[in-house]
């Protein structure tokens, strides 16, 4: 995809992701949307730009508790500037350039549906910024997700208007917005905002949505990688595979559970390592009773056997979240909204589509689902380094001189710290309403924080999943000579080979594990191991 036309109704999450992550994609406004925007705006200019016009919220009135205060036509342009200045009250580190790009695209798409009534020039200006790679700097803190993401969107509005105070990222440099606009060759540098333009730009939980689109996609890929890390651990533990039998999961027919078990069977197809014969081999560190003959392992512990029942809810939650996000992408979230009337003309109606509760609850669910995914992965990491829990894998997966070298227990401890951080971030923000703006907003969604913390949980869990791949591969390498002739499944072999291509086995004692952890994180962030497996067995999740 090298060009995208938006119309306000058909934009997909995959298109948003593509534009957010690929600056070469150019975006334009569909002719149908351009014509509709011009029609509604021409009507406004002809019929409502006078001081006897009906009072319409944020068009010719103040905002919040000043909703009953009329703004004269002479002051409307000044009102646009002052509204942005008053709302630029954010704090903290800025959102990423990906979030900034997605936000501009999503805001433009919301306008393209012709329910918000900004001038078409505002939509073109947003798309000019996207196409030029000018990314407004928006502080992450300050929005409560009520009348939209007012604070961060005020910084976006200031940037496209060319405020001297506004900053942007352009060609890898942080600079004042007017400088970037001039260097990009956009005209004019100072872009005047007219009636309704400023309030349209800052209304709607579009920043929350941008973060949510990116986080949901990252979580989907993370879950696929967690299936790979599970598969490698099952091989390292010589797991009992009965728990993944299709009949068990059809007896409890949750789609995600059935899907997870099928993925594991596909990844381990052809494995003889996860077999009774392999389990019958006693490893040097494995403790077994000597007073009775060896008997088959009846069933594995929960972190292995119950993986479909834990991963399944994550698959199903992501399906629900994708529905919410997909609906929001093509939603009109401004206030007020404009609608055509039968027989001609337009009507403006005030409502509450800016409220972010849908996104807030969906992102709380994402945080909880991914936290538990990371938790079960960490429990398997802990087993991999304990020979009493791993059926004889070397203690700490340590090599070199015993005592002088430690192995991986502190790596496991670091993953535990991320699990605990994630659990704290699971405190639902969507129920934490606090009145604001003199109680004119007496119930808020907190959607921006919900999306931010969900994205943080996904980021933390990337480390956990990557490290499980790393340690499972270490276990497989260290026991390879002890289990001659036993092979991995086709999918798990491809995963193992790619891990080993990027990180050689640690066989000569401890080394700078920080580097290995970062590379392991990149397995998930880049999708490199997933790509190697898909090249071998096709798409598996």
N, C-alpha and C positions, 0 to 999 in steps of 0.2 A: 504494500500500500504506500503510494507516494503522494496521494492527494485525497483529502476527505472533505465532503460537503456536509454541513450540519443543517438540520431543519427543525430541531427541537423535539422530534418524536421518535427517531430511529437510531440514535447514537447508542452503541453497545459498549460494554465494559472493556472488551478487547480493543476497541478503537481508542478509548480513553487511554488505556495502558500503552498502546502503540505511540500515540502522540506524546504522552508524558515521558516516554523513555527513548524516543527517537526524534531528534531535532530536525531531521531531514524531511519529515512528513509535513506537507503544507495543508492548511485548513482554510476552507472558504465557506461562504454563506450561500445556501441554496437559493435560487432565483425566486422560488415560491415564498420563502420566508422573507426575502428582501422586499418583495411586493406587498406582503401582508403588513410588515412593519411600517412601511411607508404609508400605507392606507390609514392605519390607526393613528400614526403620528400626524398626518395631514389633518385628520379630523380634530385631534387635540388642539393643534395650532389654530385651526379655524374657529373652534367653538369654545375652548376653555381658557384661552390665554387672555383673560380680562378679569378685573377685580370683582365683577358681579357673578362670576362662575360659581357653581356649587362648591362647597368646601370638600376637598378630596385629600385624604390623609397622605402626607409627605409629598404631595404635588403642590398644593398651595396652602398647606398647614405645617406647623411644627410637628415634631415627633415625640413619642412618649407621652408624658403628661402635658406637653404643649400641643397636643393634637387639636385642641379647640382654638388655637391661635392662628389667625389667617396670616399668610405670607402674601404681601402685595406683589403684583407682577414685576414691579420695579426692583424687588429684592430677591426674585427667584434665583437668578444666577449667583448672587452672593450667597444665598442659602445653600447652594450646592457645595461651594467651597468650604463654608463654615461647618456644614454637616460632616464633611470628611475630616476636617481638623478636630472636631469635637470627638469623633469616634476613633481616632488614631491613638488608642490608649493601650496598646499591646506591650508585652514584656517578653524577655527571654530570647533564647536562640531562635533563629529563623527556621521556617519550614524548608525542606529540601527544594531544589529546583524542579524535581519531578512533581512534587505537590503543587508548586507554583504554576507549572505548565498545565497540569490537570485542572486546577482551579479556574484558570482563565478559559480553558476550553469548555468546562462545564457551565460556567456563568454565561458564556456566549450561547451555548446550546439552550439554556433556559430562556434567554431572550428570543432565540430564533422561533420559539413556539408562539410568539406574539401575545403573550398574556401579561407582559410587564411594561410595555410601552416606552422603553427608552428610544432614543433616536437610533436609526440604523448605523449612524456613524460610530456609536459606542461599540456596537458589535464588531464593526470593521477594525476599530482601534484595538480591541482585545485580540482579535485574530492576527493583526499586524504584529503585536508583541509576541504571540506564539510563533509566528513564522520567522520573525527576526531573531528569536532566541533571547528575548529580553524577559527576565524573570523577576517580578517584584519581590522584594524582601519583606516577608510577613512574619512578625513575631508569633511564636507558637502559643503564648499564654495571653488570656484576656477575653476569650469568648465563652459564653455560657450556653450557646446553642439555643437561644430563644428567638429573638427577632433576626435569626440568622447569625452568621459568624461576623458580627458587626466590626469588631476590632481588627482582626486580620484583613478583612475585605476592605476596610478603609485605607490600609496601606496599598493594596492593589489599586484602588480607585485613585489614590494620590499619584501612584506611579504612572498610570496611563494618562492622567491629566498633566503630567510633567511638573508636579510640585517640586520646588527646590529641596524640600525636606525629604522627599521620597528617595529610597535607594533600590537598586536592582542589581542582579547578577547578569553580566553580559560578557560573553567570551571568557569565562573563568575569572572575571574581575568584579569586585563589588564597587559600585560607583553611584553617583547621583543620577536620578532618572533622566533629567534633561541632557546630560552628557551622553548617556547610552542611546537615547532617542536620536540625537544629532549624529552620532557615529554610525547608527544603523541606517541613516538616511530617511527616517520617517518624518512626515510633515503633517501638521505643525508640531513643533517641540512642545509648545504650550497648547493643550487641547481643552477648549472651553466646554464645560458641562452645562446643559440646559435643564429645563424643568423635568423632574422625575429621574434624570440620569444618575445622580449620586445615590438616591435611595434605592434605585434598582440595582446598582452595583454592590451595595453593602448588605442587601437583604438576602436571606436564604442561607442554609447551612452548607454552603458549597465547599468550604475548606474541610469541614468534617467529612463530606462526601468524597472529596479528592483523596484524603488520607484513607478512607474506608475502601475505596476501589483498589488502591495499591496494596493495602494490608490484606484484603481478602484474597487477592491473587497470590501474594507472597505466601499466605497460609495454605492455599491449595497446593502450591509447589512444595512447600515444606512437608505437607502430609504425604505426598508421593515419596519424598526423600526419607521420611520416617518409616515408610514401608520397606525401603531398601536397607536402612539401618537395622530394622527388625529382622529382615531376612538374613543379613550377615551374622547377627547375634544367634539366630536359630541354628545356623550352620556351625558357629563356633561352639555352641553348647551341645551339639549333636542332639537336637531337640526331638521330642516325641511329636509327630505330626498329626496324630489322630484328632487333636483339638481343632484342626482346620478342615476336617472332613465336611464336604458340602452338605451332607444330610443334617448335621448338627445345626447349621446356620439357617437352613430352610425351615427347621422346626421352630425358629424364632425369627420370623421373616422381616427383620429390619434391613432396608436396602444397604445401608452403610456397612453393617456387619457382614452381610453376604458378600459385598464387594471386597472388603478387606481380606477375608479368607480366600477368595478367588485370586486376589493379587499375590498372596503368599504362595499359593499353590503354583501359580505361573512362574514366580521368581525362582522357586526351588525345584522346578520340574527337572528330573534327571539326577537329583542329588542322592548320593549314597552316604554322604557324611551325616545327614539327618536320618539315620536308620538304626534299627536294632543292632545290626552287625557292628556299626561304628561305636555305638554305645557300649557294646560288650568289651571293647578294648579298654583296659584300665590304664589311665595316665599316671605318671609317677607321683603327682601330688593328690591323686584322688583317693579318698578314704572309702573303703568298702568293708562290710562285715566279712569275716573269714570263717565264721562258724556255719554259714549256709552257702549254697551255690548261688551264683549271680542270677538274679531274676530280671526280667525286662522292666524298664522304667514305666510305671503305670501311667503317670501323668506329670506334666511339668507345672512349675509354679505359675502364679497368676500373670506376672509380667510377660511371660511367654505364651501360655495357653489362652489367656483372656484378651490377647491383643485385638482380635476382631470385635470383641464387645466394648473395648475402649476406643479403638480407632473409628469404629462404625459411627458413634454419635458425632464425631468430628466431621466425617464425610456428610452426614445428614444436616448438621448445623451449617456447614458451608453452602449446601444447596439452598437452605432458607435465607442465609445472608446474601447470597448472590441474587435472590429474588428481590429482596429489599433494595439492594444497591442498584439493580437494573431498573426498578421502578423510579428510584430517586434521580437517576441519570437523565431521564426524560420528563421530569416533574417541573411544574411551575411553582417556585417557592418564594416568590416575591409577595409584597403586600403594599398597596392593594393590587388586585389583578383587573385587567380590562377584557371585556367580552363584547363581541359583536351582537347587535340586537336584530331580531327579525324586522325586516323592512328598512334596515340601514341604521347607521350610527353605532355608538358604543356606550357601554355602561361600565363604570368602575365599582368594584365590590371589595370591601375590606374583609379579610379573613385571617387565618392562622397557619397557612401552608409553610411558613418559615420555621415552624417549631420542629426541632430535630429529634423527637422522641423515637421515631422509627430507627434512625441511624444509631442513636445512643444505645438502645436495647440490643440492636444487632451487634454492635461493637463490644458491648459487655459480654454477650454470648461468645463472640470470637475469642476474647481474652480468656474466658473460662475454658472453652474447648481446647485451645492450644496449650494452655497451662497444664491441663491434665495429660495431654499428649506428651509434653516435655517431661512430666513427672514419671510416666511409665518408662520412657526412654532412659531417664536417669537411673531408675531402679535396675535396669538391665546393665547399665554401665557399672554400677556398684557390684553386681554379681560377677561381671567379667574379671574383676581384679581380686576376687575372693575365692580361693580354691575349694572352700567348704560349701560354696553356693554355686559353683560353676562346673561341678563334676571334674575337678582336677586341672583346670587351667592354671598355668604358673602364677604364683602369688604376685599380685600387683602388675602382672605381665612384665616383670622385671627381667633385665638381662645384665650381664657384666658381673662384677664382684658383689656378692650379697652383702648388704649393709653399707658398703660404699655407695652403691646405687639404690635408689628407692623405687623406681618404676612410676606408675601412674596414679597413686592414691590422691595426690593433691590435684591432679587434673580432674578426677572424679569429684573432689571436694568443691572445686570451682563450679562444676556443673550443678552441684547441690545449691550453691549460692544463687544461681540463676533461677532454679526452681522456687526457692523461697521468695526471691524478688517477684517472680511471676505471680505467686500466690497472693502476695500483698496487692499487686495490681489488679487482682480479680475482684476487689471490693467494688460492687456495682456503682458506677457514677451516675447511671440513668435514674436512680431513685434519690439522688442527693440534690434535690431542688432547693434553691435559696432565692427568695424574692430579690429583684433588682430594679433599678430606675424608679425609686419612689413607689414601689409596689405596682407600677404599671405592668411589669412583667412578674406576676406573682407565682408562676410555675415555669421553671426552665428545664431544659433537657440535659445539659452538660455534655452534648454530643461531641464537642471538639476534644474534650479531655478523654471521653470514652474511646474515641478513635485513636488518639495519641497513645493511650496506654495499651490498647490492643496491638498497635504497631510495634510498641516496645516489647511486648510479650512475644510476638512473632520473631522479632530480631534476636531476643535472648534464646529462643528455642532453636533457632538456626545453629547456634553453637552446640547445644545439647545433641541434636541429631547428627551433626557433623562429627562430633567427638565419639558418639556411639559407633559410627562407621569406622573411625580411626582405631578404636580399641578392639572392635570385633575383628578387623583386619589384622591387627597385631596378634591377637589370639590365634587366628587361623595360620599365620606364618609360623608362630612359635611351636605349633603342634603338628605341622604338616608332616614332618619326618616320623612322628609317632603314629600317624594314621595313614600309612602308605596304601595307595590304591583307592582310597575313598575320594570321590569327586564332589565338587559343589554343583548346585543347580545352574542351569544356563544363565539365568538372570543374575544370580548372586555371584557367579564367576565373573561376569562382565563388570559388576560393581567392584568386586575385589581387585580386579586387574586395573581399573581406573584409579582406585585409591592408591594402589601400589605404584602406579605410574607417577602420581603426584607426590607421594610421601613414601620414601623407602622405609622398610621395616626397621624398627629400633632394636638392633641385635648386639650392640657393643657397649651397653650401659647408657645411663641417662644423657640427654642432650637438651638443648634449649627448646623446651616443650611449647613455649609461647608461639614459636614459629609454626609448629605442627598444628596447634589449635587454630591459628588464623587460616592456614590452608584448609583445614577441616571445615571451618566456617564457609570458606569459598566453595566447597563442594555443593552446599545448599544455595548460597547466594547466586552462584553462577549457573547452577543446574548441570555441572559437568559430569557428575557420576550418573545422574538421571539420564542425560543424553547418551552416555555410553551404553547404558542398559537398553534404552529404547532402540538404539542402533542394532542391538543384538536380537531382541525379542519383540520389538514393536512397543507401542504405547501400552502401558500396563496399569495405569490408574486414571 
